[in-house]
Amino acid sequence: MQLRAFGRTGLQLSALGFGCGAVGGLMVRGDAADQERTVARAIAAGLNYFDTAVQYGNGESERNLGRILQKLKPANVVVGTKVRLQPGDVGRIAEAVTTSLEGSLARLRLDQVDIFHLHNPITEKGDEQALDVRQVLHDVVPVFERLRQQGKVRFLGLTAIGETGPLHRVIDSGAFESAQVVYNMLNPSAAQDLPANYPAQDYGRLFDHTSAAGVGVVDIRVLAGGALSGSAERHPIAGPAPEPIGSAASYDGDIDRARRLMPLVEEGFADSLTEAAIRFTLSNPAVSTILVGMATPQQFDGALAAVEKGPLAQAAIDRLSALQQAFIGEPR
């Protein structure tokens, strides 16, 4: 497994991380033996980053990961979890963040979490679910830093969703060392300029900002919540089709556009659309590690096989760019 530098942290993370989210569902609703078998297989294959959150199954993902890691006792594993502030927390951010982390550490059976991500969207004005830049930098970051000084957190992170301008300003501040960034075949705007009228959120070359600030990138929504499989079918333990982030206005819209990328498979650039999507994200050196949701051990094996094939060839990326041109001018 290839290891990639993770920003200015000094960490080397595996190109493929282990997503413990609710969309795939394995670590939330999966069979306990399948969970343990898959985590052990991942560690044996060289994966060293495990990403979870209290929101994934109301703590079930953290509990299951903690149980398995305590049993396997792997060396040099990096664990990331998250806090999402609720509308009633605005006046008590320090208490809410601290309480959330303490609960996560207990469920993970750890004294310290390696990366602690803020999971709220960041917008210009904030709202019930989102925070504005001032709240992030002046209210949340000092609490995160205090927890780091207490030895409960190693590195500070955020999930880079919300509005592009505020996200740029928070990244540029240098307050965070990790950013979870949306970057996939339906929305490559974190890495490149989008054509006018392209039907996706324009993240404004966010990778330029993470690189300049020395922020490590965890690539999320690699498969657009499953849409980049090109199939609407979902495994019984997978979560329901999620709301798109940064791409179409609906999950069905994402599936439709994903299917229009099938020439990548038909012309021999990849064996499946899922493989193409995974290998596309690895083609960008700004990406340190990618997260792929899974419902079964077999889906993990498929993701691992795709990563082991390495990044897409330039000819495949050029073909993808040509296919994306057909999206220009369509309603989002």
C-alpha positions in Angstrom: 0.0 0.0 0.0 1.4 3.4 -1.0 1.9 5.9 1.8 1.4 9.6 1.2 2.6 12.6 3.2 -0.3 14.2 5.1 0.3 17.9 5.0 2.5 19.4 7.6 1.6 16.8 10.3 4.6 14.5 9.6 2.1 11.6 9.2 2.3 9.2 6.3 -1.2 7.9 5.5 -2.2 4.9 3.3 -3.6 6.0 0.0 -6.8 4.1 0.8 -8.3 4.9 4.2 -11.0 2.9 5.9 -14.3 4.7 5.9 -16.5 3.7 8.8 -19.5 5.7 7.8 -23.2 5.1 7.7 -23.6 5.3 3.9 -21.8 2.0 3.3 -22.9 0.7 6.6 -20.5 -2.1 7.4 -19.2 -0.6 10.6 -22.7 0.5 11.7 -25.1 -2.3 10.8 -22.7 -5.0 9.6 -22.1 -8.5 11.1 -19.5 -8.3 13.9 -17.4 -11.0 12.4 -17.4 -9.3 9.0 -16.4 -6.1 10.6 -13.4 -7.6 12.4 -12.4 -9.7 9.3 -12.4 -6.6 7.1 -10.5 -4.4 9.5 -7.9 -7.1 10.0 -7.7 -7.5 6.2 -7.2 -3.8 5.8 -4.4 -3.6 8.4 -2.7 -6.5 6.8 -2.9 -4.8 3.4 -1.2 -1.7 4.8 -4.2 0.6 5.5 -3.4 2.8 8.5 -6.1 5.5 8.6 -9.6 4.8 10.0 -12.2 7.5 9.8 -15.4 7.5 12.0 -17.8 9.9 13.7 -20.3 9.9 16.5 -23.0 10.6 13.9 -22.4 7.3 12.2 -25.1 5.1 13.8 -25.3 7.3 16.9 -22.0 6.1 18.1 -22.2 2.5 16.8 -19.4 3.0 14.3 -17.0 4.3 17.0 -18.0 1.4 19.4 -17.4 -1.2 16.8 -14.1 0.3 15.6 -13.0 0.6 19.3 -13.9 -3.0 20.0 -12.0 -4.3 17.1 -8.9 -2.2 17.5 -8.6 -3.1 21.1 -8.7 -6.8 20.2 -6.3 -6.5 17.2 -4.0 -4.0 18.8 -2.4 -2.8 15.6 0.7 -0.6 15.6 0.8 2.8 14.0 -2.9 3.1 13.2 -4.3 6.7 12.8 -7.8 7.2 13.9 -10.0 10.3 13.0 -13.4 11.1 14.4 -15.6 14.2 14.3 -17.9 16.6 16.3 -21.0 18.1 14.8 -22.4 21.0 16.8 -26.2 21.2 17.1 -28.3 24.4 16.9 -28.6 24.6 20.7 -24.8 24.4 21.1 -24.0 27.9 19.9 -23.9 29.4 23.3 -22.0 26.4 24.8 -19.5 25.4 22.2 -16.7 24.6 24.5 -18.9 22.3 26.6 -20.5 20.6 23.6 -17.2 20.0 21.8 -15.5 18.6 25.0 -18.5 16.4 25.8 -18.6 15.0 22.3 -14.9 14.2 22.3 -15.1 12.5 25.7 -17.9 10.3 24.4 -15.9 9.4 21.3 -12.8 8.5 23.2 -14.9 6.2 25.5 -16.5 4.5 22.6 -13.2 4.1 20.7 -11.5 2.9 23.9 -8.7 5.5 23.4 -7.0 8.2 25.5 -6.3 10.3 22.4 -7.7 10.6 18.9 -5.2 11.4 16.1 -7.4 13.7 14.1 -10.5 15.5 15.4 -12.6 17.0 12.6 -15.3 19.7 12.9 -18.2 18.2 11.0 -20.4 21.3 10.4 -20.7 23.1 7.1 -19.0 26.4 7.0 -20.9 29.3 5.4 -20.9 33.1 5.2 -23.6 33.7 7.7 -24.1 30.4 9.4 -27.5 28.9 10.3 -28.9 26.2 12.4 -26.5 23.5 11.1 -23.7 25.6 9.7 -21.1 27.8 11.3 -19.6 31.1 10.1 -15.9 31.8 9.8 -15.8 33.8 13.0 -17.4 31.0 15.0 -15.0 28.4 13.6 -11.8 30.4 14.2 -12.8 32.2 17.5 -15.1 29.7 19.2 -14.2 26.2 17.9 -10.5 26.4 17.3 -9.6 27.5 20.8 -11.5 24.6 22.3 -9.8 22.2 19.9 -6.4 23.6 20.9 -7.2 23.2 24.5 -8.0 19.6 24.0 -4.8 19.2 22.1 -2.9 20.7 25.0 -4.6 18.2 27.3 -3.2 15.3 25.1 -6.7 14.2 23.9 -6.2 15.3 20.2 -3.1 15.3 18.0 -4.2 17.2 15.0 -7.1 19.5 14.1 -9.4 19.0 11.1 -12.5 20.1 9.4 -14.9 18.7 6.8 -14.7 21.2 4.0 -18.3 21.5 3.0 -20.4 24.6 2.9 -19.7 27.7 0.9 -16.5 28.1 -1.1 -15.3 31.5 0.1 -15.6 30.8 3.8 -13.9 27.4 3.3 -11.0 29.1 1.6 -10.6 31.6 4.5 -10.7 28.9 7.1 -8.1 26.8 5.3 -5.9 29.9 4.7 -6.0 30.7 8.4 -3.6 27.8 9.1 -5.7 26.7 12.1 -6.3 23.2 10.8 -4.0 20.4 9.7 -6.6 18.2 8.0 -9.4 18.8 5.6 -11.9 16.4 4.3 -12.6 17.5 0.7 -15.2 16.6 -1.9 -13.4 15.6 -5.1 -14.7 13.1 -7.6 -15.4 12.5 -11.3 -18.6 14.4 -11.0 -17.0 17.4 -9.4 -13.3 17.9 -9.9 -13.3 21.6 -8.9 -11.1 21.2 -5.9 -8.3 20.6 -8.3 -9.2 22.5 -11.5 -11.2 25.4 -12.9 -14.8 24.4 -13.7 -16.2 25.6 -17.0 -18.9 28.2 -16.8 -22.4 26.7 -16.2 -21.0 23.3 -15.0 -23.7 21.8 -12.8 -21.8 21.4 -9.5 -20.6 23.6 -6.7 -17.3 25.3 -7.6 -14.8 24.7 -4.8 -12.5 27.1 -6.4 -9.3 25.0 -6.6 -9.4 24.2 -2.9 -6.3 22.1 -3.3 -4.3 25.2 -4.0 -5.3 26.4 -0.6 -4.7 23.2 1.3 -1.3 22.8 -0.4 -0.3 26.4 0.5 -1.4 25.9 4.1 0.2 22.5 4.5 -3.2 20.9 5.2 -3.5 17.2 4.6 -6.4 16.1 2.3 -8.8 13.3 3.1 -10.8 12.8 -0.1 -14.5 12.2 0.7 -17.5 11.4 -1.6 -15.1 9.5 -3.9 -18.1 7.6 -5.2 -20.6 10.4 -4.6 -22.4 8.4 -2.0 -22.5 5.4 -4.3 -23.8 7.1 -7.4 -20.5 6.6 -9.2 -21.1 2.9 -9.2 -23.6 3.8 -11.9 -26.2 1.7 -10.2 -29.2 2.7 -8.1 -29.2 -0.7 -6.3 -28.1 -0.5 -2.6 -27.0 -3.3 -0.3 -29.5 -4.1 2.4 -27.2 -2.8 5.2 -26.2 0.3 3.3 -27.8 3.6 4.3 -30.5 5.2 2.1 -29.4 7.1 -0.9 -27.7 10.2 0.5 -28.2 13.8 -0.4 -25.5 14.9 -2.9 -22.7 17.1 -1.7 -21.3 19.5 -4.3 -22.7 17.7 -7.3 -26.3 17.3 -8.7 -29.4 18.5 -6.9 -30.5 14.9 -6.5 -29.0 11.5 -6.1 -30.8 10.3 -9.2 -29.1 13.2 -11.1 -25.7 12.0 -9.9 -26.5 8.5 -11.1 -27.6 9.7 -14.5 -24.4 11.7 -15.0 -22.3 8.8 -13.7 -23.8 6.4 -16.3 -22.8 8.9 -19.0 -19.2 8.2 -17.9 -19.4 4.5 -18.8 -17.2 5.0 -22.0 -14.3 4.9 -19.5 -15.2 1.2 -19.0 -16.4 0.4 -22.5 -13.1 1.8 -24.0 -10.9 -0.2 -21.6 -9.6 2.5 -19.2 -11.0 0.6 -16.2 -12.9 -2.6 -15.4 -15.8 -0.8 -13.7 -17.0 2.7 -13.1 -16.3 2.3 -9.4 -12.7 1.4 -10.2 -12.4 4.4 -12.5 -13.8 6.7 -9.8 -11.3 5.4 -7.1 -8.3 5.6 -9.4 -9.3 9.1 -10.6 -9.0 10.5 -7.1 -5.6 8.9 -6.6 -4.3 10.6 -9.7 -4.1 14.0 -7.9 -1.0 14.3 -5.7 -2.8 16.8 -3.4 -4.9 13.9 -2.1 -3.3 12.1 0.8 -5.9 9.4 1.5 -9.3 8.5 0.1 -12.4 7.1 1.9 -14.7 4.6 0.2 -17.8 3.5 2.0 -18.5 -0.3 2.1 -21.3 -2.6 3.1 -19.4 -5.9 2.7 -15.9 -7.3 2.9 -16.1 -7.9 -0.8 -16.7 -4.2 -1.5 -13.6 -3.5 0.5 -11.6 -6.0 -1.5 -12.8 -4.3 -4.7 -11.7 -0.9 -3.5 -8.3 -2.3 -2.5 -7.9 -3.9 -5.9 -8.6 -0.6 -7.6 -6.1 1.3 -5.4 -3.5 -1.3 -6.1 -3.8 -0.7 -9.9 -2.7 2.9 -9.2 -3.8 6.2 -10.7 -5.7 6.5 -14.0 -3.5 6.9 -17.1 -3.5 10.4 -18.5 -5.4 9.2 -21.5 -8.2 8.1 -19.3 -8.3 11.5 -17.5 -8.3 13.3 -20.9 -11.3 11.1 -22.0 -13.1 11.9 -18.7 -12.6 15.6 -19.3 -14.2 15.2 -22.8 -17.1 13.3 -21.3 -17.6 16.0 -18.6 -18.0 18.6 -21.3 -21.4 17.2 -22.1 -22.6 18.3 -18.6 -21.9 22.0 -19.2 -25.1 24.1 -19.3 -27.3 21.4 -17.7 -29.4 22.4 -14.7 -27.8 21.2 -11.5 
